[in-house]
Amino acid sequence: MWYPLKMTFHTRHYTFGERLIVDRLGKRGLPAEGRVAETWEISDYGETSGVVRNGDLAGRTLHDLVVEYPDDLVGQGWRGAAFPLLAKFLDASHLLPIHLHADDETAARKYGQPNGKTEAWHILDCADDASVLVGVRPGLDRATIRRALAEERWDDVLLRHPVRPGETVYVPGGVLHTFGPDTVIFEIQQTSDLGQTAMRADNDGQPFTPEQRERNLSELMDELRVDSLPKPVHGLTRYVGPVRIVVGCAGPHFALERWNLAVPFDVPARPDRCLTLTNLGDPVAIAWDGGVELLGRAESCVIPAAMPAFRLVPDGKAVILACFVPDFPRDIIDPLRAAGHTDAEIATLGDVPLGGH
């Protein structure tokens, strides 16, 4: 029954975006004109839940399948309110708002939600002088932070880091952040859209009243985490035969790997986990005992946990971003140690429990 699920995607047209997702990524199926700030490639968040557009399950929403087939779709023994991964392309032609997302504790305490939003950005393209602002400068008291945010003195509060294509930034919930301009990223995150902004207007450019902005700043300060200082990382490399795999980030909610393919790549069955695959390069055939599905440039799909082993066959040179909820020893720690990486290096990937392994 199970096969690669290609989903419809959801678009958002916020004021920070322009046309980078079309112009630089070559994504098809978008309007010929107009701003496209985000495409939610794989989503099970409320009204954005994707609809299967291929095969026997065409017309079913991702959420329907999660509810009906949690073991087969997400992984044996998994239970949850929604598909655990949300993957998107994001166009920061202009600077994103200064904002943060609730962590899991805050999401439960304040909003009655099952989880918050930890996320990671994989830099796909950016200007030579591009940077990210992420994490609060050490030593600042909360009154100083709030005053600087109210006065829009962003660099007085946030740490600025240069970025290059291929780098990844792991951003836990509660961490203040932004990036842009002239930057396009792939984002993997928990399935949530909770957020608090420090800006004078919303994502659609509508100004807040002074009273609303004060409330926003109060809520942001309540949710702000100052003990995490993320940095861009190049990732850690390992090889499976001739295939180079770069582990960009890892944490309890997701891991991201970049698979560089010039030859076919066999992927074993993993009934304990699903994958999301996003193609950044030449077309790739996904072949399994039951059929072949083509994944084009800037397309994504879900590989269900119950799907059998499959082979990726690139038509040229392909770059695949693979995301999954990791089994840390099996998927992250042991393979990277075997490749010669130290625990200190592995710890730079995000939130990896290294003790006792």
Secondary structure, DSSP 8 states (H G I E B T S, - for coil): ----B-B--EEE--TT--SHHHHTT---SS-SSS---EEEEE--SGGG--BB-SSTTTT-BHHHHHHH-HHHHT-TT---SS-SEEEEEEEESS----EE---HHHHHHHH--S----EEEEEEEE-TT-EEEEEE-TT--HHHHHHHHHTT-HHHHEEEEE--TT-EEEE-TT--EEE-SSEEEEEEEES----EE-SSB-TTS-B--HHHHHHHHHHHHHH---S-----B--EEEEETTEEEEEEEE-SS-EEEEEEESS-EEE---TT--EEEEE-SS-EEEEETTEEEEE-TT-EEEE-TT---EEEEESS-EEEEEEE---IIIIIIHHHHHTT--HHHHHTTB----TT-
